[in-house]
Each structure stands twice: as C-alpha cells, then as structure tokens.
C-alpha cells in the first residue's frame, strides 16, 4: 500500500528517500543508493546519547556489525548504484553531503534538468 501511494511521485524522479531499510522499495525508483556506515564505538555512543537501551541498542549495533542495510541494498539494487559512505565524524558527514550534492548536480546536467 505504501509503494502504491508513493509510486506516482517517486517514479518521476528528483526525490530523496531517507529510510533505514530498502528491500521493499522498487529498483525503478532509484538512480543511486547511499548507505551511511558508522563504526560500532561511534554508533554505541550516538545511540546512548539518544537514550537507546536494551534490545533497541543491541539490534542497531548488530545491524551495523553484520552490514545488514548494506547487504540489503546490494541484494535489492544493481551493484553499481549502491555506494557505502563512512559517517563517523562531522568531517565525514560534511564530505558525504558534498558527494551527494555533487552527484545530484551531475545527474541534473546529464539528464537536462535545470
């Protein structure tokens, strides 16, 4: 039902989807997929600061250890559109933002989007 509701908007392109899973999104929606990765120590500290405890903390840490989202993306989409980006420090986050903006600008030029 979610896919049906979003399909008309997303199939046209020009959208950014921020979600913590991807296996149910159709490949036709995406030209590129970025998976942000964080080392476990940094992730633990972030989750702790957000007040995560117990199972929720454990599930998030295990998901990162086993590269669950990265593998899900690789299994769901063409390998060449899936990109893994480190997201441990503010500098890496800034660099990621620059890479994504650069990619969007290049895509717009290539596809004749003003």
N, C-alpha and C positions, 0 to 999 in steps of 0.2 A: 504494500500500500504506500509506503514512504517513497519507494522508487517511482511508482506511477505518478505520485503527486509532484515529484521533483523533475521528472524526465523532461517535460516540455521546456523548462527553464534551463536545465543543465546541458541538454543536447546541443543548444545553440552555441555554447562555449562562452569564454570570457568570465568564468566563475572560479572562485577558490573555495574548496571544500576542506574544512578543518574537522577531522574526526579521528577517533582512536582505534578505528578498525576499518577495513576496506573490502573484505571479501564479498560483501553483498552489493557493492556498487558496480554497475556495468562498466566494462573497459571503454566503451564508446564515449563515456563522459570525459575522459582524461587524456591530455596530451603529455602530461608529466606528473609523476608522483614523488613527493619528497617525504622521506621518513627521517624524523629527527631522533637521534640517539644520544643517550646520556650514560656516562659510566655509573656504576652502582653506588659508589660513595656519594657522588653528587646527587643522584636520584634519591637516595635514602634521606639525605639532608633536606632536600626540597619537600619531600612528602612529609617528613617530620614537622617542618615549619608550617605546613598546611593542616596539621593536626591529624594526619592519617595514622592509624594504628592497626594492629592485628591483621586480620585477613586481607583487608584492603591494601595495606602496606606490603604484605607478603605477595599478593597477586601481582601488584605493579612491579616489584623487584624481580619476581620470577619471569614475568613477561619480557622484561629487558634482558635478563640473563639468557633466556632461550631465543632471543631475537624474534619473538612471536609476530610482531607487527611487520617487521622487515620481511620475514619469510612469507607472511600472508600476502604482502604486496607483490613479492616476486612470483608467488603462485597465481595471483589474480590478474596480473598485467604483464605486458611484454617487458622483458628484462631491461631493454634499452631505455624505457621511460621511468624506471624506478631508480631513485637516487638517495643514497644514505648520507645524511649530514650530521656531523657532531654538534651537540648543543650543550656543552658543559660550562662554558664561560660566557660572560657578556660579550667578549670579543668574537667568539664563535657565533653567537646569536646574531650579532651585527653583520658578520660575514655571510651568514645564511640569508639574512634579509637582502643583502646586496646581490647575492647569487640569484635569488628568486626574482627580484626586480629586474635584473639583467636578462634572465631567461624570458620573462614576460615581455620586456621591450623587444627582444629579438624575435619572439613569436609574433608579436604585433607587426613588426616590419615585414617578416616573411609572409604573413597572411594578409597584408594590405589593410591592417586595422589602424586607423588614425590615432 
